[in-house]
């Protein structure tokens, strides 16, 4: 049984309409939040991929430098061994 109230019907109608609007907006807000979260995750993924590629390039450059340095040092080492053998001899 409803209790009599002194609130004007126009006030209760405006409150009801506001509640309906909030409920009506909820799916759109939820989709907006989903899109923002998805875009943030994709942006982080692209950034991580770029960083990984850069780090791989730095590692490849370092190993190439080490390989070339090793190749250059082989001639010097073999000359040193040959000279030592001649000096013994």
C-alpha positions in Angstrom: 0.0 0.0 0.0 1.5 3.3 -1.1 1.9 6.0 1.5 0.6 9.5 0.7 3.4 11.9 0.0 3.6 15.6 -0.3 6.1 15.4 -3.2 4.9 16.9 -6.5 4.3 14.4 -9.3 6.5 16.4 -11.6 9.4 15.9 -9.3 9.0 12.2 -9.1 8.6 12.1 -12.9 11.9 14.0 -13.4 13.7 11.7 -11.0 12.3 8.7 -12.9 13.4 10.2 -16.2 16.9 10.8 -14.9 17.2 7.2 -13.7 16.0 6.0 -17.1 18.5 8.2 -18.9 21.4 6.8 -16.7 20.3 3.3 -17.4 20.0 4.1 -21.1 23.5 5.6 -21.2 25.1 2.7 -19.4 25.6 0.4 -22.5 27.2 3.3 -24.5 29.5 4.2 -21.6 30.5 0.5 -21.2 31.4 0.2 -24.9 33.4 3.4 -24.7 35.3 2.0 -21.8 35.9 -1.2 -23.7 37.2 0.6 -26.7 39.5 2.7 -24.6 40.9 -0.3 -22.8 41.4 -2.2 -26.1 43.1 0.8 -27.7 45.4 1.2 -24.7 46.3 -2.5 -24.8 47.0 -2.4 -28.6 49.2 0.7 -28.1 51.2 -1.0 -25.4 51.6 -4.0 -27.6 52.9 -2.0 -30.5 55.3 -0.1 -28.2 56.6 -3.4 -26.7 57.1 -4.8 -30.2 59.1 -1.7 -31.3 61.2 -1.9 -28.1 61.9 -5.6 -28.6 62.9 -5.0 -32.3 65.3 -2.2 -31.2 66.9 -4.3 -28.6 67.3 -7.2 -31.0 69.0 -4.8 -33.5 71.4 -3.6 -30.7 72.2 -7.3 -29.8 72.8 -8.2 -33.5 75.1 -5.2 -33.9 77.1 -6.1 -30.8 77.5 -9.7 -31.9 78.6 -8.6 -35.4 81.2 -6.3 -33.9 82.5 -9.1 -31.7 82.6 -11.5 -34.7 84.5 -9.0 -36.9 86.9 -8.2 -34.0 87.6 -11.9 -33.6 88.3 -12.3 -37.3 90.7 -9.4 -37.3 92.5 -10.8 -34.2 93.0 -14.3 -35.8 95.6 -13.0 -38.3 97.6 -11.3 -35.4 97.4 -14.4 -33.3 98.6 -16.7 -36.1 101.5 -14.4 -36.9 102.4 -14.4 -33.2 102.4 -18.2 -33.1 104.4 -18.5 -36.3 107.0 -16.0 -35.0 107.3 -17.9 -31.7 107.9 -21.1 -33.6 110.6 -19.5 -35.8 112.2 -17.9 -32.7 112.4 -21.3 -31.0 113.9 -22.9 -33.9 
